[in-house]
Amino acid sequence: MENSKSKDPLHGITLQKIVEQLVDFYGFDTLAELIKIKCFSDNPSIKSSLTFLRKTDWARKKVEGLYIRTLPKLKTL
């Protein structure tokens, strides 16, 4: 068997790590503007965001999409 690296940029990255990196990079204010969901705008926290995103597939997909688009910027830091 070959041990080739996965081409999926989300492979091996937890939702918590994704949210933490996006919050560190953008902050909750900018995240709320980029993705219109209450967990980023009304009394935001990592914990409440994770609770909502784990239950809400469409919102998680938006956050994952933003993370993938932001990845090149994160790698240059």
Beta strands, then each sheet from edge to edge (+ up, - down):
end
